[in-house]
Amino acid sequence: MSEQLKTVEGILAQAKTAAGEGADTLAIATARKAFRPEEAEVKPHLGKVAIVTGAAGGIGRATAERLHADGAVVVGMDVNPAITENLNSPGLSGVVCDITDQEAFQKAVENVAEQFGGIDIIVANAGIFKAGEYIEDLGHMWDLHLKINLTATAHFMKYSIPFLKQGFYPSVIIVGSRNFSAPGPGAAAYSVTKAGVTQLARVAALELAEDGVRVNTLHPDAVFDTEIWTQEALEKSAKRYGMTVDEYKTKNLLKTEIKSTDIARLISSMSGPVFRATTGAQIPIDGGNDRVI
Ligand SMILES: NC(=O)c1ccc[n+]([C@@H]2O[C@H](COP(=O)([O-])OP(=O)(O)OC[C@H]3O[C@@H](n4cnc5c(N)ncnc54)[C@H](O)[C@@H]3O)[C@@H](O)[C@H]2O)c1
């Protein structure tokens, strides 16, 4: 294999030549499919282009870094401007984008395809979690959860699908939550959106299988090295269970602490050849939970 085909830039250059002068982004993405690097077995995502939302910190940042380490060119998107500093190395960059702004989000997705020649992996990870709002007191949190966690995920798919259909072993990953199968009181908005994205993923798996696009969901729980969990929230939750914070952190069947990097590794595997024949699946990553099992 030529040296040129070992980089995303090299693959893009070949695809542009093959597509011909004046070809549009989608035509180039289609041509690019012919130049999948053979060495991809060594690094499962070599030559692939990935987008991860909510990648300024927590699970999203760890995922962007993992996919990049596994060979992909990765663009993270986040409303938090820290993303541009946090993801800033060759082949790993961050773009400020509010995913509830449809026009800006679509443009940002299309820019990635234009810049790197296509899109192979998308990880719908951005999300918010605000608990303590009971149904009889539902306020603006309902709409906000729906907009960020659910509707923007559907838009993310919509904008990416034309490119994913032309991708290398394309994969869509949805970050769900243990809350989907084991909801708690005071978290209706969050739980409903996580149920929503899970169902969205199942329908997408049905719709996209004939184009070879796999769509899978993972359900994390209790990942404390993230911004979603403040020290105050952690202490409050631990107290509710009559536990110390350390006990609470490993309150699962395996008594293990789950880190962002654990979730990131699973996402990279689910996007790669290990899960080549899996679509429409849901995988818990929660240390084992008796309400889920
Ligand atoms: N941490 C956990 O225990 C846990 C458990 C289950 C599921 N999850 C899910 O994991 C995902 C990642 O969360 P995390 O735990 O890493 O928390 P986090 O708060 O560190 O990450 C979420 C990211 O989404 C970004 N975001 C929020 N609104 C946005 C918008 N409108 N546009 C663009 N970006 C936006 C935030 O700025 C943040 O960087 C979420 O979907 C969450 O529901 C987390």
The ligand as a Tripos MOL2 file, in Angstrom:
@<TRIPOS>MOLECULE
LIG
   44    48     1     0     0
SMALL
NO_CHARGES

@<TRIPOS>ATOM
      1 N1        -21.6370   10.3760   33.8930 N.am      1 LIG1
      2 C1        -22.5660    9.4500   34.0620 C.2       1 LIG1
      3 O1        -22.6850    8.8760   35.1440 O.2       1 LIG1
      4 C2        -23.5000    9.0720   32.9290 C.ar      1 LIG1
      5 C3        -24.3480    7.9690   33.1100 C.ar      1 LIG1
      6 C4        -25.2090    7.6170   32.0860 C.ar      1 LIG1
      7 C5        -25.2030    8.3350   30.8940 C.ar      1 LIG1
      8 N2        -24.3770    9.3890   30.7540 N.ar      1 LIG1
      9 C6        -24.4260   10.1420   29.4860 C.3       1 LIG1
     10 O2        -23.1320   10.3670   28.9950 O.3       1 LIG1
     11 C7        -23.1420   11.4990   28.1290 C.3       1 LIG1
     12 C8        -21.9190   12.3700   28.4430 C.3       1 LIG1
     13 O3        -22.0690   12.9430   29.7170 O.3       1 LIG1
     14 P1        -20.8780   13.0660   30.7690 P.3       1 LIG1
     15 O4        -21.2350   12.2030   31.8910 O.co2     1 LIG1
     16 O5        -19.5670   12.9130   30.1300 O.co2     1 LIG1
     17 O6        -21.0990   14.5690   31.2980 O.3       1 LIG1
     18 P2        -20.4310   15.9400   30.8370 P.3       1 LIG1
     19 O7        -21.3220   16.9980   31.3980 O.co2     1 LIG1
     20 O8        -18.9970   15.9310   31.2530 O.co2     1 LIG1
     21 O9        -20.5320   15.9260   29.2380 O.3       1 LIG1
     22 C9        -21.6380   16.3700   28.5180 C.3       1 LIG1
     23 C10       -21.1520   17.3680   27.4780 C.3       1 LIG1
     24 O10       -22.2620   17.7520   26.6400 O.3       1 LIG1
     25 C11       -22.0910   19.1250   26.3450 C.3       1 LIG1
     26 N3        -23.3390   19.7610   25.9380 N.ar      1 LIG1
     27 C12       -24.4250   20.0140   26.6970 C.ar      1 LIG1
     28 N4        -25.3390   20.6980   25.9890 N.ar      1 LIG1
     29 C13       -24.8320   20.8780   24.7400 C.ar      1 LIG1
     30 C14       -25.2940   21.5240   23.5650 C.ar      1 LIG1
     31 N5        -26.4760   22.1380   23.5210 N.pl3     1 LIG1
     32 N6        -24.4950   21.5040   22.4690 N.ar      1 LIG1
     33 C15       -23.2720   20.8990   22.5000 C.ar      1 LIG1
     34 N7        -22.7810   20.2840   23.5990 N.ar      1 LIG1
     35 C16       -23.5510   20.2730   24.7020 C.ar      1 LIG1
     36 C17       -21.5660   19.7300   27.6510 C.3       1 LIG1
     37 O11       -20.9700   21.0020   27.4660 O.3       1 LIG1
     38 C18       -20.5980   18.6440   28.1150 C.3       1 LIG1
     39 O12       -19.2670   18.8850   27.6800 O.3       1 LIG1
     40 C19       -24.5010   12.1790   28.3460 C.3       1 LIG1
     41 O13       -25.3450   11.8870   27.2660 O.3       1 LIG1
     42 C20       -25.0120   11.5350   29.6200 C.3       1 LIG1
     43 O14       -26.4120   11.5130   29.6820 O.3       1 LIG1
     44 C21       -23.5130    9.7820   31.7440 C.ar      1 LIG1
@<TRIPOS>BOND
     1     1     2 1
     2     2     3 2
     3     2     4 1
     4     4     5 ar
     5     4    44 ar
     6     5     6 ar
     7     6     7 ar
     8     7     8 ar
     9     8     9 1
    10     8    44 ar
    11     9    10 1
    12     9    42 1
    13    10    11 1
    14    11    12 1
    15    11    40 1
    16    12    13 1
    17    13    14 1
    18    14    15 2
    19    14    16 1
    20    14    17 1
    21    17    18 1
    22    18    19 2
    23    18    20 1
    24    18    21 1
    25    21    22 1
    26    22    23 1
    27    23    24 1
    28    23    38 1
    29    24    25 1
    30    25    26 1
    31    25    36 1
    32    26    27 ar
    33    26    35 ar
    34    27    28 ar
    35    28    29 ar
    36    29    30 ar
    37    29    35 ar
    38    30    31 1
    39    30    32 ar
    40    32    33 ar
    41    33    34 ar
    42    34    35 ar
    43    36    37 1
    44    36    38 1
    45    38    39 1
    46    40    41 1
    47    40    42 1
    48    42    43 1
@<TRIPOS>SUBSTRUCTURE
     1 LIG1         1 GROUP 0 **** ****
